[in-house]
Amino acid sequence: MNVPEALKLIEEKFLRRSLSPIERLILSESWMGKTYSEISQKSAYANDYVKEVGGRLWQELSEALGTKVSKKNIKLVLKSRHQIPLTSPPVQKSGTLAGNSLNPNDGNNIEIPGSPISINSPFYIERPPIEEMGYNELQQPGCVVRIKAPRKMGKSSLLNRMLTQAVSWGYGTVYLNFLEVDAETFNSLEQLVRWFCANATKQLKLPAKLDEYWDIDLGTKVSCRLYFEEYLFITKDTPIVIAMNEVNRLFEYPVIASDFLPMLRSWHELSKHNKLWENLRLIVVHSTEVYVPLQLHQSPFNVGLVLKIPQFTPEQVQDLALRYELSWAAGESGLKRLEGLISMVGGHPYLVQLAFYTISKSGISLENLIKNARKPDGIYSAYLRDLLVTIQQDSDLHIALNKVLKSDNGVPLEAITAYKLESLGLVNFEDNLAQIGCDLYRLYFLEQL
């Protein structure tokens, strides 16, 4: 029995409820023999809080199983109960039946990396306390939550989980992806705001009444505010979560962005003294820092909760490997063996998952995969070529990346160039100095540029 199987067994057979993020963390880490202190240090939860939640969890499991369950014996107890059949039908999850072990040789069980991870997938690795912080903040009236990370770090996967949580609370939800906006729509603020309102109305399953509330004399932003106040909020009468993905596309249209973004900020300010606007909860997803010049009091990017998605820790890399049933990754020896991959790609979620997906499907050894990682027939070749084309098409990016590659201590970069390289995930910043993201990028681009 592995960790995902144990969590499924607890949720579906014994507790018959979903585990909270911190409960899943405690169970997963306890399974691997970690102490409360180690769990606390890894997750940023206070040690006393981890102990308190753990104590309640062991008590609940003891009552459910009819035997003493503790941090020390959880693995033994669950393994002894693993052969007992479920009393209720298993739940369908991501192409496999919950309760069944993942069979790496069954292609239908394994999602191809690169897209947002489906809600019930066993391959989603939580990064505590980010998920729980996001869920808690979403329940606050008039909140703004910002999800920030470079591409392919898991922003959309986290966003989808927050929206699913909101639906479970009975909230109305609206998902807007700015990559879906036609270029012509960015010709004027009015076109963009009407697109915004029309999409919100449709997803809330309400009749479109834009023209009834639109007043040219009052202007676009006031018309939009009245549409929400006098129609959407009144008709829906529940909290409404509006999630905006790929907001960084707006940065390419600074004139439009300098009007649209302050409008979002003004809605947040309205929630402080207007009960109707307390019902609006905004989630803004973007890849990098904002380089559109805005006054501090106008920007939605300096209010609310910021969720910066980090790379995987070595333990989380190991957890993901075990979810792919790569048994050699278990224990201290497994963690030691994974050091080569971590040295090559860091804890980049997509690059790590692609490695484990490939190993589980093809049977290639980890060592051979790492050896061939940047070669034309390596698993990262298509991904790296896409990055190379992007760099070669922009002389400023080409020059800037070369500077970063030649520096051992990091270099300062011009704001827009820094934004573009960071959004691609090619560089990290420390004390405003750009450093290459991982050894894979360094080795590949030193050869190609």
N, C-alpha and C positions, 0 to 999 in steps of 0.2 A: 504494500500500500504506500502511495506517495502522498505528498501534501495536498494536491488538488482533490484526490480521492477522499482523503480524510475530511476536508472541508465540506465536500458534497454530502458525505455520510452524516456529518453533524447537522447540516442544514435540513436535509431531506428526511432523515430517519429519526434522529434523536430530538433536536430542538424544534424542528418544523417551523423555522423562521429564518430569515436572512441574517447572517452575521454582520455586525458593523465593521467598518474598516479596521478599527483598533483590535477588535476581537479576532479578525482574520490574521492580523499581524502577530498577536500574542500566540495564537495556535500554531501558525507557520514557524515562528522562531522557536517556540517551545519544542516543536517536533524535531528541530535540528539541535536541541540541547542548549539553546541560548538562555542566559540568565535575564532576570528582569532589568538589571543594570545595563546589560548589552542591548536589550530591546529598546530601552529608553534612549541610550546614546545614539542608536541607529535612526530612531524615528523622530526625535525632538519632543516626544511626549515626556512629561515629568515622571520620574521614577515612581513616586507615590501613586500617581494616577494609573500607571501601568499595573502596579500591584493591586490596586482597588478593582479595576476592571477584570483583571485576571482572577481574583478571588471570587467575584460574583459569577464569572463564567464557569469556574470549576464547580461551584456550588450547584449551578443550574444543570450542568452535565451530570453531576452526581445524582441529583434527583431524577433526571430523565433516564439514566441507565440503571438506577437502583444499586449502585456500587460507588465506593469512594473513588473520585477522580481528582487528580492533582496534576500540577505541572510536570512532576517527575514520572508519573505513570500513564499519562494520556496516550502515548504511543502504544504501549502494551495493551491497554484497555481497548482501544479502537481496533487494533489488529485482531484481538480475540473476538470482537463483534463483527468483523468485516464479512464473515461468511453468512451472517443472518440475512435472509432476503428482506427487501423493503416491503412494507405492508401497503404502500400506495404506489401507483404507477410512477415510473421515473419521468422527470421533466426533460423535454427535448431541448438540447443546448448545442447550438453551433454545429449541427450535423451529427452529433453523437448523443447517445442517451446518457443522461446524468446517472452516475453510479457505475457506468462502464469505464474501464480504464482506457486511456488513449492508446490506440494502436498506431504507431508511427508508419506502418506499412499501408494503412488505409488512407488514401489521399483525401477521401471525403471528410475526414476528421480534422484536417489541418488547414487552417486559413493561410492563404498566400500572403506574406508580409507586404506592406506598402499601402494598404487602405486602413481606415479607422477600424479598430478591433471591435467586433460585435459585442453587444451588451453581456451576453452570457458566456463569452469565450473564456476558457481556462487559461488563455495566454495573456490576459491583461494583468500586468503587475502594478499593484497599487504602490504609490509613493507617499506613505504617511508623513505628515498629517494633511497633505494637500487635499485629498478627496473629502475628508471629513470637514475641513475648514470651508471648502466650497459649498457643501451641502448645508452647513450651518448658516453661512452668510446668505444663502439664497432665501432663507426664511425671514431675513430682516427687511422691514418695509423700506422701499425705495433704494435698495442696495445696488451697487455697481461692483461686478466681479470681473477682473481682467485676467485672462489666461495668456501668458507670454512665454514663448520658447521659439527656437529656430525650427525650420521645417523638419518633418518626420520625427518629431520628439514625442508625439502623443497628445497634441492639443485637442484634436477633434475627438479622439477616444475619450478624453476626460469630459469634454463638452457634452458628448452624447450621454454619458452617465449622469451628468447634472440635470440634463433635460428629462431623462427617464425618471429621476428622483422627483422632479417637479411634477410630472404627470401623475405619479403615485400619490402626491399630496392634493391632487385635484386642481392644480394650477393650469391656466391656459399657457400654451407654449408656441413660440414663433421662432423658426430657424431661418436666418438670412445669410447666404454665402455671397460675399461681394465679388467673387469670381464669376458668378452667374449674371452679373449686371452687364447689359450691353454697353459698349463703349459710348454709344450715342446718349445713353441715359446720363452720363457724366457731363453732358454739355451744359446743363444748368442745374442749380439747386432744386428748382421746382420739379424737374423731371425725376431727380433722384429721390426726393422726399415723397412724391406721389407713388413711385415704385415701392418705397419702404412701406407706406400706408396700405397700398393695395395688397401686398404680400401678407402683411400682418392680418388684415381683414379676412383674407381667404383662408389662412391657416387657423384662424380662430373660428372658422365655419360660420361667418356672419355675412349678410348681404352687403355688397359694396355700396357705399353712399358718399364717396369722396366729393362728388360734384355738389351735393347738398350742403357741405360744410366748407367748401373751398371759396375763399373770398380774395380776389386779386388785390383789392384795396387794403386788406389787412396784411397781405404778404404770405409767403410760403410757411415760415416758421410758426406764425400765429395760427394760420389755418390748420396746420398739423396738430398743434397743441389743442385746439378746439375739437378737432376730430377725435382725439383720444379722450378728452375730458367729457364731451357731450354725447359721444356715441360708443366708442369701444369700452371704456371703463364702466359706463352706466349699463350697457347691454350685457357685458360679460360678468361683472359683479364677482370676480375672483381675482387673485393675484395673476398677473400676466408676466411671463418670462420672455424677454426678447433676446435671443442669442445671435450675435453678429460675428460670423467667421470671416477670416481673411480680410480684416479691416485694413491691413497694411496696403491693400490695393488703393484705398482712398488717398494714401500719401502721394500717389502719382499724379493727383489732381489737387494741388495745394489750394487753389482758389475755392473749389467746392468744399474741400476738407475744412478750410478755415471758417466756413459757415455751418457745415453739418455737425462737426464735432462739438462746437460750443452749444449747439441745440441739445445734444445729449446731456451735456453738463448742466444745462438749465433745468432739464427734467429732474435730474437728481436733486438740485437745489429746491425745486418745487415740492418734493416729497417731504421736506422738513416742516412745511407749514400747510400743506394741502392734503387732506385725507385721501382724495382720489388718487393722487400720484404716489401714495404709499404702495399702491397695488402694482406698480411697475418695478420689475427686477431686470436689470440689464447685465448681460454677459458679453464682454468684448474680447475677441480672440485676435491676437496679432503676433507677428513673428519677431519684431525687434523694437528697439526704442523708437519713439516718434520723432521725426525730423521736420514735421510741419510746424512753422513758428506760430505758437499760440500763447496768449497771455495766461498766466497761471490760473486766474479765476475763470478762464474760458475752457480749459482743457478737461476732458473726462479721464485723462490718463494720470492725474495726480489725486484722484479720490477713490474711495472704495478699497476693496481687498485685491491685492495682486498675488496671483498664483504663478510663480516661476517654476516651470517644470524642470527638474534636474535630470541629469543622466543617471543611469542605474548605478547603484553601489555594487561592489563585487558580490555581496550576498544576494542581491536581487538578480544579478546575472546568473548566479548559481540556481536560484529559485526557478528562473525561466527555463534553464537547461533541464531541470528535473521535471518540469511540466511537459517537456517534449520527450520525457522518459529516457533521457540520456543518463543511464545509471552510473556511468563512469564519473559523472560530475558531482556525485554525492560525497559528503564529508570533507575533511581537511585536504585529503589528497586530490579530490575533485576541484576544490577551490584553487589549489596550487596549479593544477593542469589548465585551468581557465585563465591563468595570468597572462598567457601568451596572446589570447584573443583580446583581453582587456587592454593589454599594452598596445595592440594594433588599432583597435577602434574605440577605446575608452568604454564608456557605458552608454554609447549612443543606442537608443532602443531599437531603431530600425535595423542598424547594422548588426547588432547582437542577435536580434530575432531572425534575420535572414540567414545568419550562420547556423543557428540551431535548426531552422526549417530545412536547410540544405542537407545538414548531417542526418536528420531524421528521415529524409526522403531518399537520399542517395547512398548513405552508408560511408561517405568519405570521412576520413579521420580528421579530427580538429587540427592536427599538426599540418597535414597536407592542405587543408582549407586555408590556413593562415599563410603558408608558404606561397600559395598561388593567388592570394587575395587581390593584388593589384595588377595581375597579369591579364592579357586580353581575353583569356578564357576563364578568368577567376569570377567568383560569384558577385563581385562588386563592379564588374567591368561596365555594365550598362549604366549603373548609377554614377560612376565616376566620369564616364563619357559625357553624360548630360551636364554634369558640373563643368567639365572642361569646355564644352561648347559655349556655355553661358559666359565663362571667363574670357574665352577668345573673342567673343562678340562685343566685348566692352573693354576698350583699351585702359580705362581708369581702373577697372577691376584687375586686369592683367598686371598692371604696374604695381598696384597696391598689394596683391597677393605675393608677387615676387619679393617685395620688401619684407613681408611677414615671414616668408620662407627662409630668407637670409639672416633673419634676426634670431638670436638666442634668448633675448630678454623681452621681446615684444616691441611694437612700434606704434606711435600715434597715427591715426588715419582721419582723413576728412570725413565729415559727418555722414553724407549720403553714401559714400563708398563703404564706410563702416557698416551702415545699415544694410546694404545689399549683401556684403560678405557674411554678416552675422545671420541674416535671414536665410542664407543658403546653408548655414551651419558650419561654414568653413573656418571661422575664427571664433575664439572666445576672448572676452575682455577682462583684464585685471588691472585696476588702477588706470583705466582708460587706455591701456596698451593692448594692441591686438596680438594674439598668439594663435598659431595654427591649432585647429580643433583636435587632431589626433595624428598618430604616426602614419596611418593609412593615407591621409591627405598629404602629409609632408613628403612621403616617399613617391607617391604617384605624381604630384605636381612638380616636384624637382626634376623628374624624368621628362615631363611633357611640356613644361613652359620654357 
